Amino acid sequence: MLATQGTTVPAAGQRSIRYVIAAYNNFETVKAAGVTRQFFGIEWGYQGGCPTTRMCGPTAFGTVTYDAAACFAVRTDPGPSPSYVLRCLNGPDFTPSAKAGNPIRSGQAFVSIRTIKPSPFGDGRLYYGGYDCNFYPADGTAWVGSSTLRAVHLDANSH
C-alpha cells in the first residue's frame, strides 16, 4: 500500500516495516461512491530509520521509527477477495511542522488514526482522531480532523 503513496519498502532489513497496528479502531462501514467499504486507522514503524520519501516521528527503544503521517486503509470487498488502499490526511493541518523533538509537540507528528466516524449531520464528511506516543514523551499531540468523502478519492471502480 505504501508503494501507491510513492514509497518502496524492502521486505527485510533497513527501512523495512518492522511493526504495524493494522486496525486501531473498529472497522467503520461507510458507503462511499455507492459502494459499501470499511475504513480503519493504521500505524507502522520502520526498522533502522525513516525512508527519505516519508516524514517520521519517534523512534521507540532505538529500533523502530514510526511514520509521522495520519493514515488509514479502505477495504473494499468486490467479490472473491477484498482489496485495500492506503490514504493519509494531508494539507497544511496534517503536514508535520518540524522534526519531532523530545518531547514531541503538537503538529510535529500525527502517527496514527485511532478512530474514524462518519458525520452524524448527513453532510458527507468523515471525522478522524488520533495519536500514539509509542513510548516516547509527548505534549499536546492528540488531534481531530475531518474530510469530505469525495476527498478520499474513491469511485465506484476503486477496488
QUIURNOR-V966917 format. One record per helix or strand of 3 or more residues. SS is the DSSP state (~ for helix, > for strand). FROM is the first residue (numbers start at 1). LEN is the number of residues. Records with the same first field share a line. If there is no record, write none. Layout:
SS->FROM-LEN / FROM-LEN
This chain:
~->2-4 / 92-3 / 150-3
>->17-5 / 28-5 / 35-13 / 56-5 / 64-4 / 71-6 / 83-6 / 113-6 / 125-6 / 143-6
